[in-house]
Structure formats: structure tokens, C-alpha cells
Amino acid sequence: MGIVLSSCRHPLLLTPQVLTGGVNSQFPDEYPAYSSDGRYLAFASDREGRRDIYLYDLEQRRLVSLPNLNRWDSSQDQPALNADGRYIAYVSTERGKPDIMVYDRVKQRSELLSANVRGSVRQPTITGDGGKVAFQSSQLGQWHIVVIERDTPRTN
């Protein structure tokens, strides 16, 4: 069944598309995030018995390998993509508490951004060029927005 959006003159019927090629599984697949160029879709899933991040290439209709991102001893969640999908900002429990990390697909490694943040963190978002990451932090007893500027040379 589609979703009906109506305007004053003509209703518009939208048909939802269920993606194949590794996007949906029998486990919770959540927190979808598009790259702004529309090529990539990141999401979190419990399909390997832990919370991991996956990246789907919408042009090639397949999952993209993310070496060194997901770890067996922690969970990765709430992904956000920069404009071209090179950088993935996410929440990780690698250090035993929620932290904000940014994974670089070219360098195949993650950078810890919230080392000096006390309290809990959640819901990262990243600028188109990958230079800034904003997220929520409860370090002052209530939720606030934290912005971190990154050093992001665009050389491969």
C-alpha cells in the first residue's frame, strides 16, 4: 500500500520501495542516513548478533565493505554520512561508554571525537565536507549540542 499525499488539486500516490541486496534483514535495521549526493545509504543493524553499521551503494545495489569500523567487542550505532559518503559519523561503545567517532572510508580507520566529553552522547551529524561534527551531549546535566571541528585534508 502506498502513502497518499494530497494537495488542493491532485492527490499524489507514493509507493514505498523495499531495497534488496543486503539492506533489509530479519533483524532490526534502523537509523537510515543518506549521503547528500544520494549514492549511499548508511544504517545500523543487529544482524551479526551485535549492533553494527552498514553502508549500501544505491547505484551498485550492494553493501560496501567497511574494514576496521565494526568491532566484535562493542556496538556501533546512529550513522550519519557526509556529502559523498567518505566519512561516517557514528556512536560507538568501544571504550565502554558511548562515544562519537568518525570513520574515513579511504583511510579505513576511525577517529575519536568525544574523548573530552563527560556524560552521554548521541545523534551525530556531519557537514558535507566532513569538517565538522555536531552531536548531543548530556555533560552539563541536560542535553546540549556540541560541535567539533576536524582537520580533514581531502587527499587520498
Secondary structure, 3 states (H helix, E strand, C coil): CCEEEECCCCEEEECCCCCCCCCCCCCCEEEEEECCCCCEEEEEECCCCCCEEEEEECCCCEEECCCCCCCCCCCEEEEEECCCCCEEEEEECCCCCCEEEEEECCCCEEEECCCCCCCCEEEEEECCCCCEEEEEECCCCCCEEEEEECCCCCCC
